[in-house]
Amino acid sequence: MTPTEFDFLKNYLKSRSGLMLSNEKQYLVESRLLPVARKAGLSTLSELIGKVQRGGDKTLEKDVVEAMTTNESFFFRDKTPFDNFTNVMLPALMKARADRRRLRIWCAAASTGQEPYSLAMLLKEAASKLAGWRVEIIGTDLSTEVLEKARVGVYSQFEVQRGLPIQMLLKYFTQNGDLWQVNSEIRSMVQWRMMNLLDSFLSMGEFDIIFCRNVLIYFDQPTKSDILNRLAKQMSSDGYLVLGAAETVVGLSTAFQPVQGLRGLYHRGGAAPAAGAKSGSASAVGATAFGKPRMFAS
Protein backbone atom coordinates (compact mmCIF):
# COMPACT_ATOMS: atom_id res chain seq x y z
CA MET A 1 0.00 0.00 0.00
CA THR A 2 1.47 3.32 -1.06
CA PRO A 3 1.48 6.44 1.16
CA THR A 4 -1.08 8.00 -1.20
CA GLU A 5 -3.39 5.00 -0.86
CA PHE A 6 -3.05 5.02 2.92
CA ASP A 7 -3.85 8.74 3.03
CA PHE A 8 -6.99 8.06 0.97
CA LEU A 9 -8.07 5.34 3.39
CA LYS A 10 -7.46 7.54 6.43
CA ASN A 11 -9.62 10.31 4.97
CA TYR A 12 -12.25 7.86 3.74
CA LEU A 13 -12.63 6.16 7.13
CA LYS A 14 -12.77 9.48 8.97
CA SER A 15 -15.53 10.77 6.71
CA ARG A 16 -17.55 7.53 6.89
CA SER A 17 -17.11 6.54 10.54
CA GLY A 18 -15.15 9.26 12.34
CA LEU A 19 -12.28 6.84 12.90
CA MET A 20 -8.88 8.52 13.18
CA LEU A 21 -5.87 6.48 12.06
CA SER A 22 -2.26 7.44 12.75
CA ASN A 23 0.51 6.56 10.32
CA GLU A 24 1.62 3.82 12.73
CA LYS A 25 -1.65 1.97 12.08
CA GLN A 26 -0.86 1.00 8.49
CA TYR A 27 -0.12 -2.57 9.56
CA LEU A 28 -3.56 -2.74 11.20
CA VAL A 29 -5.24 -1.50 8.03
CA GLU A 30 -3.45 -4.10 5.94
CA SER A 31 -4.25 -7.00 8.29
CA ARG A 32 -7.95 -6.12 8.48
CA LEU A 33 -8.55 -5.22 4.85
CA LEU A 34 -6.74 -8.09 3.15
CA PRO A 35 -9.56 -10.53 4.07
CA VAL A 36 -12.07 -7.98 2.72
CA ALA A 37 -10.14 -7.84 -0.55
CA ARG A 38 -10.07 -11.64 -0.83
CA LYS A 39 -13.80 -11.86 -0.08
CA ALA A 40 -14.41 -9.41 -2.94
CA GLY A 41 -12.22 -11.45 -5.31
CA LEU A 42 -9.43 -8.88 -5.35
CA SER A 43 -5.81 -9.92 -5.06
CA THR A 44 -4.24 -6.76 -3.61
CA LEU A 45 -5.11 -3.84 -1.35
CA SER A 46 -4.36 -1.50 -4.23
CA GLU A 47 -7.18 -3.12 -6.20
CA LEU A 48 -9.49 -2.80 -3.20
CA ILE A 49 -8.64 0.87 -2.67
CA GLY A 50 -9.06 1.61 -6.36
CA LYS A 51 -12.51 0.04 -6.38
CA VAL A 52 -13.55 2.01 -3.30
CA GLN A 53 -12.25 5.21 -4.92
CA ARG A 54 -14.31 4.58 -8.05
CA GLY A 55 -17.43 4.08 -5.94
CA GLY A 56 -20.61 2.24 -6.81
CA ASP A 57 -20.07 -0.89 -4.69
CA LYS A 58 -21.97 -0.12 -1.50
CA THR A 59 -21.41 -3.60 -0.05
CA LEU A 60 -17.65 -3.31 -0.43
CA GLU A 61 -17.66 0.20 1.05
CA LYS A 62 -19.63 -1.05 4.05
CA ASP A 63 -17.30 -4.03 4.50
CA VAL A 64 -14.23 -1.76 4.49
CA VAL A 65 -15.66 0.51 7.20
CA GLU A 66 -16.91 -2.37 9.35
CA ALA A 67 -13.57 -4.19 9.11
CA MET A 68 -11.78 -1.19 10.60
CA THR A 69 -14.11 -0.59 13.54
CA THR A 70 -13.13 -2.08 16.90
CA ASN A 71 -15.70 -4.50 18.33
CA GLU A 72 -14.19 -5.29 21.70
CA SER A 73 -16.83 -5.91 24.36
CA PHE A 74 -17.62 -8.19 27.27
CA PHE A 75 -20.27 -8.60 29.93
CA PHE A 76 -20.28 -6.08 32.81
CA ARG A 77 -17.15 -4.49 31.35
CA ASP A 78 -15.30 -2.39 33.96
CA LYS A 79 -18.04 -3.22 36.54
CA THR A 80 -18.26 0.35 37.93
CA PRO A 81 -20.69 1.70 35.30
CA PHE A 82 -23.07 -1.14 36.10
CA ASP A 83 -22.78 -0.53 39.85
CA ASN A 84 -23.59 3.13 39.14
CA PHE A 85 -26.56 2.06 37.03
CA THR A 86 -27.98 -0.02 39.89
CA ASN A 87 -27.09 2.22 42.82
CA VAL A 88 -27.28 5.75 41.40
CA MET A 89 -29.03 6.15 38.06
CA LEU A 90 -31.88 3.70 38.46
CA PRO A 91 -33.00 4.84 41.96
CA ALA A 92 -32.86 8.53 41.00
CA LEU A 93 -34.76 8.08 37.76
CA MET A 94 -37.35 5.75 39.26
CA LYS A 95 -38.12 8.46 41.78
CA ALA A 96 -38.24 11.16 39.12
CA ARG A 97 -40.37 9.04 36.75
CA ALA A 98 -42.79 7.68 39.36
CA ASP A 99 -45.70 9.36 37.60
CA ARG A 100 -45.20 7.86 34.15
CA ARG A 101 -43.22 4.71 34.95
CA ARG A 102 -41.18 4.64 31.77
CA LEU A 103 -37.44 4.58 31.13
CA ARG A 104 -35.49 4.63 27.88
CA ILE A 105 -31.86 3.51 27.68
CA TRP A 106 -29.56 3.75 24.67
CA CYS A 107 -26.33 1.76 24.34
CA ALA A 108 -24.42 3.42 21.50
CA ALA A 109 -21.62 1.47 19.81
CA ALA A 110 -23.04 -1.65 21.45
CA SER A 111 -20.89 -4.03 19.41
CA THR A 112 -21.84 -7.70 19.93
CA GLY A 113 -24.40 -6.89 22.61
CA GLN A 114 -22.81 -7.68 25.95
CA GLU A 115 -23.44 -4.20 27.38
CA PRO A 116 -27.19 -4.01 26.63
CA TYR A 117 -27.70 -7.58 27.80
CA SER A 118 -25.81 -6.81 31.03
CA LEU A 119 -28.22 -3.95 31.68
CA ALA A 120 -31.19 -6.16 30.81
CA MET A 121 -30.06 -8.74 33.37
CA LEU A 122 -29.71 -6.04 36.04
CA LEU A 123 -33.20 -4.78 35.25
CA LYS A 124 -34.54 -8.32 35.47
CA GLU A 125 -32.89 -8.67 38.88
CA ALA A 126 -34.73 -5.50 39.94
CA ALA A 127 -38.06 -6.62 38.44
CA SER A 128 -39.92 -6.48 41.75
CA LYS A 129 -39.07 -2.77 42.11
CA LEU A 130 -39.99 -2.10 38.49
CA ALA A 131 -43.43 -3.72 38.59
CA GLY A 132 -45.69 -1.84 36.19
CA TRP A 133 -42.81 -0.02 34.49
CA ARG A 134 -42.08 0.09 30.77
CA VAL A 135 -38.35 -0.03 30.11
CA GLU A 136 -36.82 0.23 26.65
CA ILE A 137 -33.21 -0.66 25.83
CA ILE A 138 -31.91 0.24 22.37
CA GLY A 139 -28.56 -1.13 21.21
CA THR A 140 -26.95 0.45 18.14
CA ASP A 141 -23.76 -0.06 16.18
CA LEU A 142 -22.23 0.86 12.85
CA SER A 143 -21.61 -2.79 11.94
CA THR A 144 -24.52 -4.89 10.72
CA GLU A 145 -22.42 -8.03 11.26
CA VAL A 146 -21.93 -7.49 14.99
CA LEU A 147 -25.56 -6.41 15.38
CA GLU A 148 -26.67 -9.74 13.94
CA LYS A 149 -24.52 -11.57 16.48
CA ALA A 150 -25.97 -9.39 19.23
CA ARG A 151 -29.52 -10.05 18.08
CA VAL A 152 -29.01 -13.83 18.15
CA GLY A 153 -27.25 -13.59 21.54
CA VAL A 154 -24.97 -16.62 21.14
CA TYR A 155 -21.55 -16.44 22.81
CA SER A 156 -18.56 -18.72 23.18
CA GLN A 157 -17.31 -20.15 26.48
CA PHE A 158 -14.52 -17.56 26.40
CA GLU A 159 -16.96 -14.69 25.89
CA VAL A 160 -19.26 -15.65 28.77
CA GLN A 161 -16.29 -16.11 31.09
CA ARG A 162 -15.26 -12.46 30.60
CA GLY A 163 -17.01 -10.53 33.36
CA LEU A 164 -20.23 -12.54 33.61
CA PRO A 165 -20.98 -13.83 37.13
CA ILE A 166 -21.55 -17.58 37.13
CA GLN A 167 -24.96 -17.23 38.78
CA MET A 168 -26.16 -14.98 35.95
CA LEU A 169 -24.74 -17.34 33.34
CA LEU A 170 -26.72 -20.23 34.78
CA LYS A 171 -29.83 -18.13 35.33
CA TYR A 172 -30.08 -16.26 32.04
CA PHE A 173 -28.30 -18.43 29.44
CA THR A 174 -28.91 -21.80 27.81
CA GLN A 175 -25.91 -23.98 26.96
CA ASN A 176 -25.55 -25.76 23.64
CA GLY A 177 -22.21 -27.55 23.49
CA ASP A 178 -19.46 -24.94 23.79
CA LEU A 179 -21.88 -22.10 23.11
CA TRP A 180 -24.25 -20.17 25.36
CA GLN A 181 -27.35 -18.29 24.23
CA VAL A 182 -29.03 -15.49 26.14
CA ASN A 183 -32.51 -16.61 27.14
CA SER A 184 -35.38 -15.30 25.02
CA GLU A 185 -36.78 -13.30 27.94
CA ILE A 186 -33.57 -11.23 28.19
CA ARG A 187 -33.16 -10.99 24.40
CA SER A 188 -36.67 -9.59 24.11
CA MET A 189 -35.72 -6.70 26.39
CA VAL A 190 -33.26 -5.24 23.85
CA GLN A 191 -34.00 -3.77 20.44
CA TRP A 192 -31.27 -3.37 17.83
CA ARG A 193 -30.62 -0.80 15.14
CA MET A 194 -27.76 0.12 12.82
CA MET A 195 -26.55 3.62 13.70
CA ASN A 196 -23.51 5.63 12.63
CA LEU A 197 -22.60 8.16 15.31
CA LEU A 198 -21.77 10.66 12.57
CA ASP A 199 -25.41 10.59 11.41
CA SER A 200 -28.42 12.38 12.87
CA PHE A 201 -29.90 10.99 16.09
CA LEU A 202 -33.28 12.68 15.68
CA SER A 203 -35.12 9.44 14.86
CA MET A 204 -33.95 7.92 18.14
CA GLY A 205 -36.26 9.98 20.36
CA GLU A 206 -35.47 11.00 23.92
CA PHE A 207 -33.54 8.90 26.45
CA ASP A 208 -33.07 8.89 30.21
CA ILE A 209 -29.70 7.09 30.13
CA ILE A 210 -27.14 6.87 27.32
CA PHE A 211 -24.14 4.54 27.46
CA CYS A 212 -21.52 5.68 24.95
CA ARG A 213 -18.38 4.00 26.24
CA ASN A 214 -14.95 3.51 24.71
CA VAL A 215 -15.83 4.91 21.30
CA LEU A 216 -15.09 8.65 21.54
CA ILE A 217 -11.41 7.85 21.97
CA TYR A 218 -11.26 6.98 18.25
CA PHE A 219 -12.48 10.43 17.12
CA ASP A 220 -10.79 13.83 16.81
CA GLN A 221 -11.76 16.69 19.14
CA PRO A 222 -14.32 18.41 16.86
CA THR A 223 -16.06 15.09 16.18
CA LYS A 224 -16.16 14.24 19.89
CA SER A 225 -17.67 17.63 20.68
CA ASP A 226 -20.26 17.30 17.92
CA ILE A 227 -21.33 13.82 19.07
CA LEU A 228 -21.60 14.85 22.72
CA ASN A 229 -23.69 17.91 21.93
CA ARG A 230 -26.01 15.90 19.71
CA LEU A 231 -26.33 13.20 22.39
CA ALA A 232 -27.35 15.93 24.84
CA LYS A 233 -30.23 16.91 22.56
CA GLN A 234 -31.57 13.35 22.74
CA MET A 235 -31.59 13.26 26.55
CA SER A 236 -34.09 14.22 29.19
CA SER A 237 -33.14 17.28 31.21
CA ASP A 238 -32.12 15.12 34.18
CA GLY A 239 -30.68 12.18 32.26
CA TYR A 240 -27.34 10.43 32.64
CA LEU A 241 -24.48 9.87 30.20
CA VAL A 242 -21.97 7.06 30.77
CA LEU A 243 -18.55 7.30 29.10
CA GLY A 244 -15.48 5.06 29.25
CA ALA A 245 -12.96 5.53 32.05
CA ALA A 246 -10.49 7.20 29.65
CA GLU A 247 -13.10 9.56 28.18
CA THR A 248 -14.38 12.93 29.36
CA VAL A 249 -16.69 15.80 28.40
CA VAL A 250 -14.27 18.40 29.79
CA GLY A 251 -13.29 20.87 27.11
CA LEU A 252 -15.71 19.25 24.67
CA SER A 253 -19.24 20.02 25.84
CA THR A 254 -20.92 22.13 28.51
CA ALA A 255 -24.15 20.15 28.27
CA PHE A 256 -23.04 17.61 30.89
CA GLN A 257 -21.66 17.87 34.40
CA PRO A 258 -19.52 15.17 36.07
CA VAL A 259 -21.20 13.33 38.93
CA GLN A 260 -18.84 13.94 41.83
CA GLY A 261 -16.82 10.91 42.87
CA LEU A 262 -18.16 8.69 40.09
CA ARG A 263 -15.71 8.55 37.21
CA GLY A 264 -17.23 8.25 33.77
CA LEU A 265 -20.74 9.29 34.90
CA TYR A 266 -22.21 12.61 33.76
CA HIS A 267 -25.49 14.36 34.41
CA ARG A 268 -27.42 16.36 31.86
CA GLY A 269 -27.58 20.01 32.84
CA GLY A 270 -26.67 20.99 36.40
CA ALA A 271 -25.36 19.01 39.33
CA ALA A 272 -26.75 15.50 39.65
CA PRO A 273 -29.41 14.98 42.32
CA ALA A 274 -28.80 12.48 45.06
CA ALA A 275 -30.21 9.05 44.35
CA GLY A 276 -33.92 9.19 44.97
CA ALA A 277 -34.19 12.99 44.75
CA LYS A 278 -37.19 14.35 42.87
CA SER A 279 -36.54 16.00 39.51
CA GLY A 280 -38.66 17.03 36.57
CA SER A 281 -40.11 14.28 34.45
CA ALA A 282 -39.17 14.07 30.80
CA SER A 283 -41.41 13.57 27.84
CA ALA A 284 -41.62 10.20 26.15
CA VAL A 285 -40.80 11.51 22.68
CA GLY A 286 -40.05 8.60 20.39
CA ALA A 287 -40.63 6.07 23.15
CA THR A 288 -42.25 3.60 20.77
CA ALA A 289 -40.06 4.29 17.74
CA PHE A 290 -38.47 0.84 17.92
CA GLY A 291 -41.37 -1.29 19.03
CA LYS A 292 -43.02 -2.10 22.31
CA PRO A 293 -40.94 -1.42 25.45
CA ARG A 294 -40.45 -4.15 28.01
CA MET A 295 -43.35 -4.15 30.49
CA PHE A 296 -42.50 -5.50 33.93
CA ALA A 297 -45.38 -7.41 35.48
CA SER A 298 -47.25 -5.77 38.32
PyMOL commands that set and color helices and strands:
alter all, ss='L'
color gray80, all
select helices_A, chain A and resi 3-17+23-39+45-54+58-68+80-96+114-125+144-152+157-161+166-172+184-187+202-204+216-218+221-233
alter helices_A, ss='H'
color red, helices_A
select strands_A, chain A and resi 102-107+134-141+154-156+173-176+179-182+190-194+207-211+235-242+256-258+265-268+294-295
alter strands_A, ss='S'
color yellow, strands_A
deselect
rebuild
show_as cartoon
